Amino acid sequence: MKLLYFAWLREKVGMADEQVPLPAGVTTVAGLLDWLDGRGGGHAAALKDRSAVRVAVNQEYVGPDAAVADGDEVALFPPVTGG
Amino acid sequence: MSVRVQAEDFDVAAELAAVREAGGGAGGIVTFTGIVRDMAGDRPISSMTLEHYPGMTVRELERIEAEAQDRWPLAASRVIHRYGKLFPGDNIVLVITASAHRQAAFEAAEFLVDWLKTRAPFWKQEATGSGPHWVEAKASDDDAAARWAASPPVARSA
């Protein structure tokens, strides 16, 4: 799957995007965030405050219970501030 | 009906003329232009950089525009949002709505701005004397978007 990071999440993770295989046992957004958090380092720092993280799967906003599958594009970013 | 995301500036008069043309006999046109402020609270801003999610931004703006068209009888509309490095006084966003009557045009324009502020995937970083900092989302923006009710405008946290 392709993971994308934006704004301060990108800065904390230390990269704009990465390709990862769907981790074993991960079926939901919440599960994916737990797995990323478990990688430690920048990923853990970026996910420290989960309430500040928004997620889009294949460019659609989703909640923590949404399904994720191999091949998905999953974007993590802070609350938006355009306009 | 059209949505654009671009680095370059837009010409408000030219866009207004295009909407007027597309709107046929619309009796009222509302234009909103969002502009880079020169202060963040009490700190002067030297520049602002807008990051966005290229794949998703246009899709999300199109969804928001379609929602406005469902709710109000719009003869024409236009949403343009810039990204990249901008300076105080620069244009950021343009929303134009045309309708037979003013109320629909005013309400739809306000709705479009409220929703794009809470849904369109843009992030502002301001450069000030104390260095760059990411602008935090405002609860007041969430409140402004939420008053339009129906499908919840604010994405849930994960």
gemmi code that builds the backbone of each chain (N, CA, C; Angstrom):
import gemmi

chains = {
    "A": [
        ("MET", (0.846, -1.190, 0.000), (0.000, 0.000, 0.000), (0.885, 1.246, 0.000)),
        ("LYS", (0.288, 2.349, -0.467), (1.037, 3.600, -0.500), (0.571, 4.486, 0.654)),
        ("LEU", (1.521, 4.959, 1.447), (1.189, 5.850, 2.555), (1.680, 7.260, 2.219)),
        ("LEU", (0.833, 8.244, 2.470), (1.184, 9.640, 2.218), (1.067, 10.421, 3.515)),
        ("TYR", (1.994, 11.366, 3.703), (1.961, 12.202, 4.903), (2.006, 13.666, 4.487)),
        ("PHE", (1.214, 14.493, 5.184), (1.169, 15.916, 4.836), (1.404, 16.800, 6.062)),
        ("ALA", (1.851, 18.032, 5.757), (2.037, 19.088, 6.760), (2.945, 18.594, 7.893)),
        ("TRP", (2.586, 18.845, 9.155), (3.536, 18.495, 10.222), (3.651, 16.991, 10.414)),
        ("LEU", (2.663, 16.231, 9.930), (2.841, 14.766, 9.992), (3.984, 14.336, 9.078)),
        ("ARG", (4.061, 14.962, 7.909), (5.158, 14.676, 6.969), (6.502, 15.012, 7.613)),
        ("GLU", (6.542, 16.183, 8.290), (7.801, 16.600, 8.917), (8.209, 15.645, 10.039)),
        ("LYS", (7.230, 15.215, 10.848), (7.563, 14.326, 11.964), (7.964, 12.935, 11.480)),
        ("VAL", (7.218, 12.416, 10.496), (7.560, 11.093, 9.969), (8.912, 11.155, 9.261)),
        ("GLY", (9.177, 12.305, 8.607), (10.460, 12.468, 7.940), (10.433, 12.080, 6.474)),
        ("MET", (9.240, 11.863, 5.932), (9.105, 11.569, 4.498), (7.693, 11.917, 4.040)),
        ("ALA", (7.563, 12.143, 2.728), (6.256, 12.522, 2.184), (5.416, 11.295, 1.843)),
        ("ASP", (6.090, 10.196, 1.496), (5.336, 8.980, 1.148), (6.241, 7.770, 1.262)),
        ("GLU", (5.616, 6.616, 1.342), (6.359, 5.354, 1.380), (5.439, 4.225, 0.933)),
        ("GLN", (6.042, 3.167, 0.427), (5.313, 1.956, 0.057), (5.554, 0.919, 1.149)),
        ("VAL", (4.483, 0.340, 1.672), (4.658, -0.756, 2.640), (3.694, -1.878, 2.267)),
        ("PRO", (4.107, -3.123, 2.494), (3.143, -4.220, 2.313), (2.098, -4.143, 3.421)),
        ("LEU", (0.873, -4.559, 3.134), (-0.163, -4.555, 4.175), (0.350, -5.396, 5.345)),
        ("PRO", (0.475, -4.785, 6.537), (1.011, -5.543, 7.673), (0.083, -6.696, 8.068)),
        ("ALA", (0.678, -7.809, 8.488), (-0.105, -8.979, 8.887), (-1.081, -8.605, 9.995)),
        ("GLY", (-2.313, -9.011, 9.850), (-3.315, -8.792, 10.893), (-3.989, -7.435, 10.842)),
        ("VAL", (-3.529, -6.530, 9.966), (-4.128, -5.191, 9.895), (-5.280, -5.188, 8.899)),
        ("THR", (-6.462, -4.792, 9.381), (-7.641, -4.758, 8.497), (-8.332, -3.396, 8.501)),
        ("THR", (-8.009, -2.558, 9.490), (-8.700, -1.266, 9.606), (-7.686, -0.127, 9.708)),
        ("VAL", (-8.216, 1.101, 9.562), (-7.395, 2.300, 9.712), (-6.765, 2.331, 11.106)),
        ("ALA", (-7.570, 2.055, 12.129), (-7.042, 2.079, 13.504), (-5.903, 1.078, 13.656)),
        ("GLY", (-6.068, -0.099, 13.066), (-5.025, -1.126, 13.130), (-3.752, -0.675, 12.427)),
        ("LEU", (-3.934, -0.003, 11.296), (-2.766, 0.497, 10.555), (-2.023, 1.556, 11.361)),
        ("LEU", (-2.798, 2.456, 12.009), (-2.151, 3.504, 12.816), (-1.411, 2.876, 14.004)),
        ("ASP", (-1.996, 1.848, 14.592), (-1.310, 1.147, 15.700), (0.011, 0.548, 15.207)),
        ("TRP", (-0.029, -0.048, 14.032), (1.182, -0.669, 13.461), (2.249, 0.394, 13.179)),
        ("LEU", (1.795, 1.529, 12.599), (2.755, 2.606, 12.307), (3.363, 3.152, 13.596)),
        ("ASP", (2.508, 3.333, 14.591), (2.957, 3.816, 15.899), (4.030, 2.874, 16.453)),
        ("GLY", (3.825, 1.591, 16.272), (4.740, 0.572, 16.794), (6.098, 0.576, 16.111)),
        ("ARG", (6.189, 1.247, 14.947), (7.489, 1.340, 14.271), (8.415, 2.317, 14.995)),
        ("GLY", (7.823, 3.115, 15.910), (8.636, 4.029, 16.717), (9.155, 5.213, 15.926)),
        ("GLY", (10.140, 5.902, 16.473), (10.789, 7.026, 15.795), (9.812, 8.091, 15.355)),
        ("GLY", (10.009, 8.584, 14.128), (9.176, 9.653, 13.597), (7.718, 9.267, 13.473)),
        ("HIS", (7.476, 8.002, 13.130), (6.082, 7.553, 13.006), (5.354, 7.669, 14.338)),
        ("ALA", (6.005, 7.206, 15.392), (5.387, 7.271, 16.721), (5.184, 8.728, 17.148)),
        ("ALA", (6.175, 9.575, 16.835), (6.063, 10.998, 17.194), (4.873, 11.634, 16.474)),
        ("ALA", (4.710, 11.288, 15.198), (3.622, 11.870, 14.407), (2.257, 11.416, 14.905)),
        ("LEU", (2.196, 10.204, 15.450), (0.910, 9.625, 15.853), (0.652, 9.741, 17.353)),
        ("LYS", (1.470, 10.549, 18.027), (1.357, 10.661, 19.483), (-0.039, 11.128, 19.897)),
        ("ASP", (-0.545, 12.146, 19.207), (-1.898, 12.638, 19.501), (-2.821, 12.199, 18.368)),
        ("ARG", (-3.476, 11.063, 18.581), (-4.297, 10.466, 17.526), (-5.486, 11.357, 17.152)),
        ("SER", (-5.922, 12.213, 18.110), (-7.076, 13.080, 17.823), (-6.732, 14.161, 16.809)),
        ("ALA", (-5.429, 14.376, 16.561), (-5.004, 15.400, 15.604), (-4.706, 14.803, 14.226)),
        ("VAL", (-5.050, 13.519, 14.052), (-4.737, 12.846, 12.793), (-6.020, 12.562, 12.016)),
        ("ARG", (-6.046, 13.025, 10.770), (-7.150, 12.701, 9.864), (-6.635, 11.710, 8.836)),
        ("VAL", (-7.539, 10.853, 8.354), (-7.126, 9.806, 7.421), (-8.040, 9.796, 6.204)),
        ("ALA", (-7.433, 9.660, 5.033), (-8.202, 9.424, 3.810), (-7.698, 8.132, 3.184)),
        ("VAL", (-8.628, 7.261, 2.820), (-8.278, 6.034, 2.098), (-8.765, 6.209, 0.670)),
        ("ASN", (-7.853, 6.073, -0.266), (-8.157, 6.287, -1.685), (-8.875, 7.630, -1.888)),
        ("GLN", (-8.361, 8.642, -1.181), (-8.782, 10.038, -1.336), (-10.195, 10.318, -0.840)),
        ("GLU", (-10.690, 9.471, 0.079), (-11.971, 9.706, 0.737), (-11.723, 9.733, 2.247)),
        ("TYR", (-12.306, 10.732, 2.927), (-12.179, 10.768, 4.387), (-12.801, 9.513, 4.988)),
        ("VAL", (-12.113, 8.948, 5.961), (-12.655, 7.775, 6.653), (-12.391, 7.903, 8.152)),
        ("GLY", (-13.113, 7.098, 8.907), (-12.917, 7.022, 10.351), (-12.041, 5.831, 10.696)),
        ("PRO", (-11.795, 5.639, 11.993), (-10.859, 4.596, 12.438), (-11.303, 3.170, 12.101)),
        ("ASP", (-12.615, 2.962, 11.916), (-13.101, 1.602, 11.673), (-13.088, 1.217, 10.197)),
        ("ALA", (-12.721, 2.166, 9.331), (-12.739, 1.871, 7.889), (-11.725, 0.788, 7.539)),
        ("ALA", (-12.065, 0.008, 6.520), (-11.197, -1.091, 6.093), (-10.010, -0.555, 5.283)),
        ("VAL", (-8.883, -1.232, 5.409), (-7.741, -0.951, 4.532), (-7.313, -2.273, 3.889)),
        ("ALA", (-6.839, -2.170, 2.651), (-6.427, -3.365, 1.916), (-5.148, -3.055, 1.161)),
        ("ASP", (-4.450, -4.118, 0.777), (-3.224, -3.928, 0.012), (-3.579, -3.199, -1.283)),
        ("GLY", (-2.738, -2.274, -1.687), (-3.013, -1.504, -2.900), (-3.710, -0.188, -2.620)),
        ("ASP", (-4.201, -0.012, -1.396), (-4.859, 1.259, -1.051), (-3.839, 2.399, -0.977)),
        ("GLU", (-4.344, 3.614, -1.229), (-3.568, 4.830, -0.961), (-4.123, 5.410, 0.336)),
        ("VAL", (-3.291, 5.429, 1.361), (-3.737, 5.902, 2.672), (-2.968, 7.171, 3.024)),
        ("ALA", (-3.700, 8.262, 3.233), (-3.070, 9.546, 3.549), (-3.352, 9.919, 4.995)),
        ("LEU", (-2.303, 10.374, 5.688), (-2.428, 10.827, 7.079), (-2.071, 12.308, 7.117)),
        ("PHE", (-2.933, 13.088, 7.755), (-2.662, 14.523, 7.808), (-3.388, 15.170, 8.974)),
        ("PRO", (-2.948, 16.389, 9.365), (-3.641, 17.104, 10.441), (-4.946, 17.699, 9.925)),
        ("PRO", (-5.797, 18.189, 10.837), (-7.018, 18.884, 10.401), (-6.661, 19.968, 9.380)),
        ("VAL", (-7.493, 20.086, 8.351), (-7.146, 20.964, 7.228), (-7.315, 22.436, 7.612)),
        ("THR", (-6.559, 23.303, 6.940), (-6.579, 24.738, 7.265), (-6.553, 25.600, 6.007)),
        ("GLY", (-7.274, 25.158, 4.972), (-7.323, 25.966, 3.745), (-8.331, 27.090, 3.851)),
        ("GLY", (-8.664, 27.634, 2.703), (-9.675, 28.689, 2.642), (-9.092, 30.061, 2.911)),
    ],
    "B": [
        ("MET", (-20.180, 25.568, -13.794), (-19.680, 24.984, -12.561), (-18.227, 24.591, -12.786)),
        ("SER", (-17.354, 25.090, -11.949), (-15.977, 24.659, -12.149), (-15.145, 24.873, -10.903)),
        ("VAL", (-14.131, 24.026, -10.786), (-13.235, 24.020, -9.644), (-11.811, 23.986, -10.189)),
        ("ARG", (-10.948, 24.818, -9.634), (-9.545, 24.780, -10.064), (-8.630, 24.902, -8.852)),
        ("VAL", (-7.513, 24.202, -8.911), (-6.472, 24.307, -7.888), (-5.196, 24.668, -8.622)),
        ("GLN", (-4.576, 25.766, -8.250), (-3.458, 26.271, -9.054), (-2.476, 27.064, -8.202)),
        ("ALA", (-1.229, 27.129, -8.671), (-0.213, 27.932, -7.990), (-0.352, 29.404, -8.387)),
        ("GLU", (-0.725, 29.635, -9.635), (-0.746, 31.009, -10.132), (-1.945, 31.797, -9.588)),
        ("ASP", (-1.827, 33.095, -9.667), (-2.892, 33.986, -9.211), (-4.103, 33.858, -10.141)),
        ("PHE", (-5.241, 34.363, -9.674), (-6.432, 34.419, -10.522), (-6.863, 35.870, -10.663)),
        ("ASP", (-7.608, 36.128, -11.753), (-8.094, 37.473, -12.050), (-9.574, 37.515, -11.672)),
        ("VAL", (-9.868, 38.178, -10.556), (-11.238, 38.160, -10.031), (-12.225, 38.690, -11.068)),
        ("ALA", (-11.876, 39.766, -11.755), (-12.792, 40.361, -12.728), (-13.072, 39.408, -13.890)),
        ("ALA", (-12.014, 38.719, -14.348), (-12.185, 37.790, -15.469), (-13.048, 36.598, -15.052)),
        ("GLU", (-12.825, 36.112, -13.828), (-13.611, 34.971, -13.353), (-15.071, 35.361, -13.153)),
        ("LEU", (-15.279, 36.567, -12.626), (-16.641, 37.059, -12.428), (-17.365, 37.174, -13.777)),
        ("ALA", (-16.657, 37.677, -14.772), (-17.256, 37.817, -16.104), (-17.622, 36.447, -16.668)),
        ("ALA", (-16.762, 35.451, -16.432), (-17.030, 34.102, -16.943), (-18.259, 33.492, -16.273)),
        ("VAL", (-18.387, 33.706, -14.949), (-19.544, 33.167, -14.237), (-20.812, 33.890, -14.683)),
        ("ARG", (-20.685, 35.187, -14.902), (-21.841, 35.973, -15.363), (-22.331, 35.456, -16.711)),
        ("GLU", (-21.377, 35.144, -17.576), (-21.700, 34.600, -18.900), (-22.365, 33.223, -18.759)),
        ("ALA", (-21.746, 32.361, -17.922), (-22.260, 30.997, -17.753), (-23.605, 30.990, -17.048)),
        ("GLY", (-23.837, 31.983, -16.215), (-25.058, 32.008, -15.409), (-26.284, 32.504, -16.155)),
        ("GLY", (-26.123, 32.867, -17.398), (-27.261, 33.326, -18.176), (-27.943, 34.493, -17.511)),
        ("GLY", (-29.216, 34.322, -17.200), (-29.981, 35.430, -16.644), (-29.987, 35.499, -15.131)),
        ("ALA", (-28.946, 34.984, -14.484), (-28.909, 35.011, -13.019), (-29.107, 36.442, -12.518)),
        ("GLY", (-29.934, 36.574, -11.488), (-30.236, 37.905, -10.987), (-29.257, 38.417, -9.967)),
        ("GLY", (-28.395, 37.517, -9.468), (-27.434, 37.951, -8.454), (-26.194, 37.092, -8.477)),
        ("ILE", (-25.049, 37.726, -8.275), (-23.773, 36.996, -8.214), (-23.022, 37.456, -6.969)),
        ("VAL", (-22.588, 36.483, -6.172), (-21.794, 36.790, -4.975), (-20.360, 36.341, -5.213)),
        ("THR", (-19.410, 37.195, -4.861), (-17.985, 36.888, -5.020), (-17.290, 36.991, -3.667)),
        ("PHE", (-16.599, 35.945, -3.278), (-15.786, 35.984, -2.063), (-14.327, 35.744, -2.440)),
        ("THR", (-13.439, 36.614, -1.973), (-12.004, 36.432, -2.193), (-11.310, 36.336, -0.841)),
        ("GLY", (-10.611, 35.243, -0.617), (-9.810, 35.088, 0.598), (-8.394, 35.566, 0.320)),
        ("ILE", (-7.843, 36.349, 1.244), (-6.560, 37.028, 1.034), (-5.607, 36.723, 2.190)),
        ("VAL", (-4.327, 36.600, 1.890), (-3.330, 36.351, 2.942), (-3.257, 37.570, 3.860)),
        ("ARG", (-3.441, 37.319, 5.166), (-3.335, 38.403, 6.150), (-1.875, 38.772, 6.386)),
        ("ASP", (-1.655, 39.939, 6.981), (-0.272, 40.338, 7.264), (0.120, 40.074, 8.714)),
        ("MET", (-0.865, 39.595, 9.524), (-0.567, 39.316, 10.920), (-1.158, 37.966, 11.315)),
        ("ALA", (-0.424, 37.229, 12.159), (-0.962, 36.035, 12.807), (-1.065, 36.388, 14.283)),
        ("GLY", (-2.256, 36.772, 14.734), (-2.385, 37.294, 16.088), (-1.608, 38.593, 16.175)),
        ("ASP", (-0.548, 38.625, 16.997), (0.243, 39.860, 17.123), (1.597, 39.744, 16.413)),
        ("ARG", (1.760, 38.655, 15.631), (3.036, 38.479, 14.929), (2.880, 38.784, 13.441)),
        ("PRO", (3.770, 39.616, 12.896), (3.702, 39.882, 11.457), (4.071, 38.621, 10.648)),
        ("ILE", (3.392, 38.426, 9.546), (3.659, 37.282, 8.667), (4.481, 37.774, 7.475)),
        ("SER", (5.579, 37.072, 7.184), (6.356, 37.461, 5.997), (5.894, 36.692, 4.768)),
        ("SER", (5.455, 35.433, 4.949), (4.888, 34.673, 3.829), (4.076, 33.510, 4.383)),
        ("MET", (3.307, 32.907, 3.485), (2.507, 31.751, 3.857), (2.655, 30.702, 2.758)),
        ("THR", (2.879, 29.447, 3.168), (2.986, 28.374, 2.185), (1.813, 27.428, 2.363)),
        ("LEU", (1.097, 27.204, 1.272), (-0.057, 26.299, 1.298), (0.337, 24.972, 0.666)),
        ("GLU", (0.289, 23.923, 1.496), (0.530, 22.563, 1.003), (-0.836, 21.947, 0.707)),
        ("HIS", (-0.903, 21.042, -0.256), (-2.173, 20.348, -0.477), (-1.932, 18.917, -0.918)),
        ("TYR", (-3.007, 18.168, -1.063), (-2.963, 16.743, -1.425), (-3.454, 16.667, -2.856)),
        ("PRO", (-2.530, 16.743, -3.812), (-2.933, 16.974, -5.197), (-4.036, 16.033, -5.701)),
        ("GLY", (-3.919, 14.747, -5.385), (-4.927, 13.820, -5.914), (-6.312, 14.086, -5.367)),
        ("MET", (-6.378, 14.501, -4.133), (-7.668, 14.587, -3.446), (-8.298, 15.972, -3.508)),
        ("THR", (-7.494, 17.001, -3.671), (-7.999, 18.362, -3.510), (-9.119, 18.700, -4.493)),
        ("VAL", (-8.878, 18.438, -5.778), (-9.896, 18.772, -6.778), (-11.162, 17.946, -6.553)),
        ("ARG", (-10.975, 16.656, -6.262), (-12.137, 15.790, -6.008), (-12.974, 16.316, -4.858)),
        ("GLU", (-12.288, 16.740, -3.784), (-13.017, 17.201, -2.600), (-13.739, 18.515, -2.906)),
        ("LEU", (-13.063, 19.415, -3.625), (-13.727, 20.683, -3.981), (-14.918, 20.432, -4.895)),
        ("GLU", (-14.785, 19.460, -5.798), (-15.919, 19.127, -6.682), (-17.096, 18.576, -5.885)),
        ("ARG", (-16.771, 17.764, -4.872), (-17.843, 17.237, -4.012), (-18.561, 18.372, -3.288)),
        ("ILE", (-17.777, 19.326, -2.780), (-18.357, 20.436, -2.022), (-19.213, 21.302, -2.949)),
        ("GLU", (-18.719, 21.532, -4.159), (-19.489, 22.325, -5.114), (-20.786, 21.606, -5.502)),
        ("ALA", (-20.696, 20.279, -5.689), (-21.889, 19.503, -6.038), (-22.916, 19.575, -4.904)),
        ("GLU", (-22.412, 19.547, -3.665), (-23.320, 19.652, -2.507), (-24.036, 21.004, -2.514)),
        ("ALA", (-23.308, 22.066, -2.840), (-23.928, 23.401, -2.909), (-24.994, 23.441, -4.012)),
        ("GLN", (-24.696, 22.800, -5.130), (-25.671, 22.783, -6.236), (-26.923, 22.003, -5.866)),
        ("ASP", (-26.756, 20.959, -5.042), (-27.922, 20.193, -4.588), (-28.801, 21.027, -3.664)),
        ("ARG", (-28.154, 21.905, -2.890), (-28.896, 22.621, -1.847), (-29.503, 23.926, -2.326)),
        ("TRP", (-28.873, 24.568, -3.306), (-29.378, 25.859, -3.780), (-29.491, 25.843, -5.300)),
        ("PRO", (-30.446, 26.599, -5.843), (-30.600, 26.656, -7.300), (-29.575, 27.607, -7.909)),
        ("LEU", (-28.376, 27.076, -8.147), (-27.297, 27.912, -8.672), (-27.277, 27.859, -10.198)),
        ("ALA", (-27.188, 29.025, -10.821), (-27.081, 29.093, -12.275), (-25.639, 28.826, -12.710)),
        ("ALA", (-24.700, 29.186, -11.856), (-23.284, 28.943, -12.134), (-22.508, 29.118, -10.845)),
        ("SER", (-21.333, 28.498, -10.784), (-20.476, 28.686, -9.621), (-19.032, 28.427, -10.017)),
        ("ARG", (-18.129, 28.913, -9.169), (-16.702, 28.729, -9.437), (-15.951, 28.733, -8.120)),
        ("VAL", (-15.026, 27.798, -7.989), (-14.155, 27.754, -6.817), (-12.716, 27.636, -7.319)),
        ("ILE", (-11.868, 28.555, -6.907), (-10.444, 28.488, -7.264), (-9.648, 28.591, -5.966)),
        ("HIS", (-8.719, 27.658, -5.756), (-7.891, 27.681, -4.546), (-6.434, 27.586, -4.967)),
        ("ARG", (-5.610, 28.477, -4.415), (-4.190, 28.459, -4.746), (-3.397, 27.620, -3.760)),
        ("TYR", (-2.187, 27.203, -4.178), (-1.249, 26.534, -3.285), (0.138, 27.111, -3.560)),
        ("GLY", (1.090, 26.747, -2.702), (2.457, 27.249, -2.878), (2.728, 28.423, -1.955)),
        ("LYS", (3.784, 29.160, -2.269), (4.206, 30.251, -1.389), (3.484, 31.544, -1.759)),
        ("LEU", (2.821, 32.134, -0.778), (2.055, 33.362, -0.991), (2.509, 34.413, 0.015)),
        ("PHE", (2.201, 35.663, -0.308), (2.640, 36.780, 0.538), (1.428, 37.601, 0.979)),
        ("PRO", (1.583, 38.358, 2.086), (0.453, 39.167, 2.557), (-0.138, 40.001, 1.421)),
        ("GLY", (-1.456, 39.976, 1.339), (-2.149, 40.694, 0.273), (-2.435, 39.845, -0.950)),
        ("ASP", (-1.781, 38.662, -1.056), (-2.043, 37.776, -2.202), (-3.414, 37.120, -2.069)),
        ("ASN", (-4.007, 36.804, -3.206), (-5.236, 36.022, -3.227), (-4.947, 34.574, -2.828)),
        ("ILE", (-5.856, 33.981, -2.038), (-5.751, 32.550, -1.709), (-6.868, 31.766, -2.389)),
        ("VAL", (-8.089, 32.236, -2.208), (-9.245, 31.450, -2.648), (-10.303, 32.378, -3.233)),
        ("LEU", (-11.005, 31.871, -4.234), (-12.098, 32.618, -4.853), (-13.328, 31.725, -4.927)),
        ("VAL", (-14.440, 32.233, -4.452), (-15.720, 31.522, -4.556), (-16.714, 32.474, -5.204)),
        ("ILE", (-17.345, 32.022, -6.278), (-18.364, 32.840, -6.945), (-19.622, 31.995, -7.123)),
        ("THR", (-20.752, 32.561, -6.768), (-22.024, 31.864, -6.955), (-23.002, 32.789, -7.657)),
        ("ALA", (-23.742, 32.235, -8.615), (-24.752, 32.998, -9.345), (-26.083, 32.283, -9.229)),
        ("SER", (-27.126, 33.060, -8.944), (-28.452, 32.461, -8.820), (-29.503, 33.480, -9.230)),
        ("ALA", (-30.725, 33.006, -9.383), (-31.807, 33.910, -9.782), (-32.038, 34.970, -8.711)),
        ("HIS", (-31.842, 34.570, -7.445), (-32.116, 35.494, -6.339), (-30.939, 35.560, -5.384)),
        ("ARG", (-30.818, 36.678, -4.681), (-29.615, 36.916, -3.894), (-29.436, 35.948, -2.734)),
        ("GLN", (-30.561, 35.529, -2.116), (-30.408, 34.710, -0.915), (-29.657, 33.413, -1.216)),
        ("ALA", (-30.018, 32.759, -2.308), (-29.349, 31.506, -2.670), (-27.871, 31.758, -2.965)),
        ("ALA", (-27.581, 32.851, -3.641), (-26.183, 33.149, -3.994), (-25.360, 33.435, -2.740)),
        ("PHE", (-25.911, 34.241, -1.817), (-25.201, 34.541, -0.562), (-24.983, 33.271, 0.257)),
        ("GLU", (-26.069, 32.506, 0.444), (-25.960, 31.316, 1.296), (-25.012, 30.290, 0.706)),
        ("ALA", (-25.113, 30.072, -0.588), (-24.263, 29.058, -1.221), (-22.791, 29.461, -1.141)),
        ("ALA", (-22.510, 30.753, -1.292), (-21.117, 31.210, -1.211), (-20.567, 30.979, 0.193)),
        ("GLU", (-21.389, 31.298, 1.201), (-20.952, 31.122, 2.577), (-20.734, 29.638, 2.899)),
        ("PHE", (-21.658, 28.830, 2.420), (-21.557, 27.378, 2.591), (-20.264, 26.846, 1.956)),
        ("LEU", (-19.982, 27.272, 0.738), (-18.786, 26.793, 0.033), (-17.516, 27.141, 0.809)),
        ("VAL", (-17.435, 28.376, 1.314), (-16.249, 28.778, 2.067), (-16.154, 27.981, 3.372)),
        ("ASP", (-17.279, 27.868, 4.082), (-17.273, 27.133, 5.348), (-16.843, 25.679, 5.146)),
        ("TRP", (-17.384, 25.052, 4.119), (-17.077, 23.634, 3.913), (-15.670, 23.426, 3.388)),
        ("LEU", (-15.221, 24.305, 2.503), (-13.869, 24.055, 1.987), (-12.819, 24.276, 3.078)),
        ("LYS", (-13.130, 25.148, 4.044), (-12.183, 25.368, 5.140), (-12.029, 24.138, 6.026)),
        ("THR", (-13.071, 23.314, 6.099), (-13.003, 22.149, 6.986), (-12.835, 20.834, 6.233)),
        ("ARG", (-12.938, 20.856, 4.912), (-12.850, 19.595, 4.153), (-11.759, 19.552, 3.089)),
        ("ALA", (-11.469, 20.666, 2.448), (-10.496, 20.614, 1.348), (-9.098, 20.407, 1.930)),
        ("PRO", (-8.346, 19.414, 1.431), (-7.054, 19.079, 2.052), (-5.928, 20.057, 1.709)),
        ("PHE", (-5.986, 21.209, 2.402), (-4.931, 22.227, 2.332), (-4.417, 22.461, 3.753)),
        ("TRP", (-3.128, 22.800, 3.825), (-2.541, 23.133, 5.130), (-1.680, 24.377, 4.973)),
        ("LYS", (-1.903, 25.348, 5.872), (-1.173, 26.610, 5.812), (0.001, 26.594, 6.781)),
        ("GLN", (1.146, 27.025, 6.292), (2.290, 27.246, 7.171), (2.699, 28.719, 7.046)),
        ("GLU", (2.690, 29.418, 8.176), (3.042, 30.838, 8.168), (4.493, 31.025, 8.558)),
        ("ALA", (5.168, 31.926, 7.844), (6.536, 32.297, 8.217), (6.464, 33.614, 8.977)),
        ("THR", (6.956, 33.588, 10.230), (6.964, 34.798, 11.062), (8.380, 35.011, 11.574)),
        ("GLY", (8.560, 36.067, 12.349), (9.870, 36.351, 12.905), (10.401, 35.219, 13.766)),
        ("SER", (9.494, 34.412, 14.349), (9.920, 33.304, 15.202), (10.000, 31.989, 14.428)),
        ("GLY", (10.071, 32.084, 13.108), (10.199, 30.878, 12.286), (8.864, 30.419, 11.732)),
        ("PRO", (8.897, 29.321, 10.933), (7.660, 28.840, 10.324), (6.811, 28.064, 11.333)),
        ("HIS", (5.519, 28.208, 11.243), (4.666, 27.359, 12.073), (3.384, 27.009, 11.310)),
        ("TRP", (2.900, 25.785, 11.568), (1.671, 25.318, 10.921), (0.470, 25.967, 11.587)),
        ("VAL", (-0.428, 26.464, 10.781), (-1.663, 27.058, 11.303), (-2.534, 25.942, 11.860)),
        ("GLU", (-3.066, 26.167, 13.061), (-3.944, 25.160, 13.655), (-5.377, 25.363, 13.211)),
        ("ALA", (-6.088, 24.255, 13.020), (-7.503, 24.335, 12.662), (-8.261, 25.006, 13.794)),
        ("LYS", (-9.240, 25.831, 13.432), (-10.001, 26.574, 14.437), (-11.339, 25.886, 14.709)),
        ("ALA", (-11.684, 25.792, 15.992), (-12.988, 25.233, 16.357), (-14.109, 26.080, 15.761)),
        ("SER", (-13.848, 27.405, 15.641), (-14.894, 28.281, 15.094), (-15.188, 27.948, 13.634)),
        ("ASP", (-14.169, 27.443, 12.907), (-14.416, 27.011, 11.528), (-15.278, 25.755, 11.499)),
        ("ASP", (-15.003, 24.835, 12.443), (-15.832, 23.630, 12.535), (-17.274, 24.008, 12.840)),
        ("ASP", (-17.440, 24.975, 13.762), (-18.788, 25.401, 14.138), (-19.506, 26.026, 12.943)),
        ("ALA", (-18.754, 26.851, 12.187), (-19.352, 27.512, 11.026), (-19.810, 26.478, 10.006)),
        ("ALA", (-19.000, 25.439, 9.817), (-19.365, 24.400, 8.848), (-20.522, 23.557, 9.367)),
        ("ALA", (-20.521, 23.296, 10.683), (-21.525, 22.393, 11.255), (-22.930, 22.984, 11.207)),
        ("ARG", (-23.028, 24.318, 11.155), (-24.382, 24.898, 11.179), (-25.138, 24.579, 9.899)),
        ("TRP", (-24.427, 24.131, 8.853), (-25.130, 23.749, 7.622), (-25.675, 22.323, 7.745)),
        ("ALA", (-25.357, 21.663, 8.833), (-25.905, 20.353, 9.186), (-25.821, 19.330, 8.067)),
        ("ALA", (-26.863, 18.508, 7.969), (-26.912, 17.379, 7.031), (-25.653, 16.529, 7.175)),
        ("SER", (-25.071, 16.091, 6.077), (-23.918, 15.203, 6.179), (-22.795, 15.935, 6.903)),
        ("PRO", (-22.204, 15.320, 7.922), (-21.227, 16.013, 8.760), (-20.034, 16.491, 7.941)),
        ("PRO", (-19.715, 17.767, 8.022), (-18.643, 18.306, 7.210), (-17.254, 18.027, 7.752)),
        ("VAL", (-17.153, 17.779, 9.044), (-15.833, 17.661, 9.634), (-15.428, 16.192, 9.704)),
        ("ALA", (-14.305, 15.885, 9.110), (-13.830, 14.511, 9.107), (-13.526, 14.073, 10.533)),
        ("ARG", (-13.918, 12.850, 10.852), (-13.625, 12.341, 12.193), (-12.140, 12.082, 12.345)),
        ("SER", (-11.684, 12.218, 13.574), (-10.288, 11.881, 13.814), (-10.153, 10.375, 13.810)),
        ("ALA", (-8.961, 9.938, 13.481), (-8.715, 8.503, 13.413), (-8.029, 8.040, 14.680)),
    ],
}
model = gemmi.Model(1)
for chain_id, residues in chains.items():
    chain = gemmi.Chain(chain_id)
    for i, (resn, *xyz) in enumerate(residues, 1):
        res = gemmi.Residue()
        res.name, res.seqid = resn, gemmi.SeqId(i, " ")
        for name, pos in zip(("N", "CA", "C"), xyz):
            atom = gemmi.Atom()
            atom.name, atom.element = name, gemmi.Element(name[0])
            atom.pos, atom.b_iso = gemmi.Position(*pos), 0.0
            res.add_atom(atom)
        chain.add_residue(res)
    model.add_chain(chain)
structure = gemmi.Structure()
structure.add_model(model)
structure.setup_entities()
